[in-house]
Amino acid sequence: MENHNHPFYNPRLSYEENYQKGPFGDFTQKPEISIVNQPSVHFLGNKINLPFGIPAGPLLNGKYVKAALDWGYDLCVYKTVRTKKYKCHPLPNVLAIHPEHRLSENVDTVLADQNYDLPLSITNSFGVPSFDPDIWQPDMEDAVNYAKPGQVVIGSFQGTLGVTNHIEENYAEAARLVDETGVPLLEANLSCPNEGVNNLLCFDIDKVERIAHAIKNAVPDKPLMLKLAYFKDNKLLYSFLERLAPIVDGFCAINTLSARPVTSQGKQALGEDRPTGGVCGDAIRWAGEEMVSRLYEWRANHNEKFVIIGVGGVNSPEHYRTYLSLGADAVMSATGAMWNPALALQIKKALQ
Ligand SMILES: Cc1cc2nc3c(=O)[nH]c(=O)nc-3n(C[C@H](O)[C@H](O)[C@H](O)COP(=O)(O)O)c2cc1C
């Protein structure tokens, strides 16, 4: 199906231009229809309208968060921030990808180009840029205050390797700075590369446990969620949950699946020094759904109470319902919402 929507993030422009000039498309104005909400869903101490929103990434700053709140996304994550400025990768940062078969978890090679047809899968490669806290702190605070009753802004953050001797100290500092904005919920992004090994931080259980403790010591009174990648292995996932479930309040899954995007000539599509990129959108829905089922099953078997946010490939009311039926307490969409800003309103309408 061809896509006539204008995404609210323009993949042809640099991250900085999107930050300064965006959001684009429908997010430049308020929606024409409004849906009467009744905040009735309990979510980590907050009452919200609909447990649906946009995860960390596409909402680059307060302008994006405010537009998303106006368009009925009741859980909005402000893009992952760091304790100091961190540069974005050069263009391209977003490309459409076209897997021939179901995308696997084994870093498949996939065709990448600028044909953003629906149902859409993309590769995103930003390197988690951030501005300095003196820029993002007042901006995040402003976005937090803009939320109406029944809406919540979540602050996502991560530590930066090399800033402190131990990464957990920098995670704790980032959490403290995010907490100062008054944001009601925290989310630590762990789906970033781990030191020295070709692996993600969330697979290093000892380190994640130290990070979670450090954040909880720094900000004891605020619910903390961890953003997870797809775990291939149940044994690793179960060990992770045994150690982390007693410390934190929720898990958001998943981030992206890794792939090798190539051009039609077979060249690396993201440039010479970026052979791989994270894939999100339609192609990873199976992985998001599977992780939610496994988290739910483990939680039920262990009588735990953490919340589960299901993320990955949501672009219709039906996908939202499926995630809830698999055990998600809340659902979020990044790629789907970027190309269809009315998604939250469509889900609310479908539920009326
Ligand atoms: C443009 C873009 C930027 C992203 N940046 C971040 C980020 O800064 N931190 C993070 O935890 N996840 C980030 N993500 C991952 C999303 O939060 C989400 O986990 C992923 O896109 C899968 O959801 P989707 O299939 O609905 O896109 C980003 C995704 C996109 C599309």
The ligand as an ORCA input file, in Angstrom:
! r2SCAN-3c Opt
* xyz 0 1
  C      13.498      7.585     15.195
  C      13.677      6.633     16.346
  C      14.506      6.965     17.410
  C      14.650      6.114     18.498
  N      15.423      6.486     19.568
  C      15.397      5.757     20.714
  C      16.003      6.252     21.900
  O      16.590      7.336     21.931
  N      15.916      5.488     23.035
  C      15.253      4.284     23.059
  O      15.167      3.655     24.128
  N      14.664      3.788     21.942
  C      14.711      4.501     20.784
  N      14.050      4.048     19.666
  C      13.368      2.732     19.694
  C      11.873      2.872     19.971
  O      11.624      3.369     21.259
  C      11.158      1.513     19.835
  O      11.610      0.642     20.834
  C      11.364      0.860     18.466
  O      11.295      1.829     17.449
  C      10.333     -0.229     18.195
  O       9.045      0.317     18.105
  P       8.287      0.523     16.682
  O       8.338     -0.780     15.975
  O       6.932      0.992     17.034
  O       9.084      1.567     15.942
  C      13.946      4.879     18.525
  C      13.127      4.537     17.439
  C      12.987      5.393     16.356
  C      12.083      5.002     15.219
*
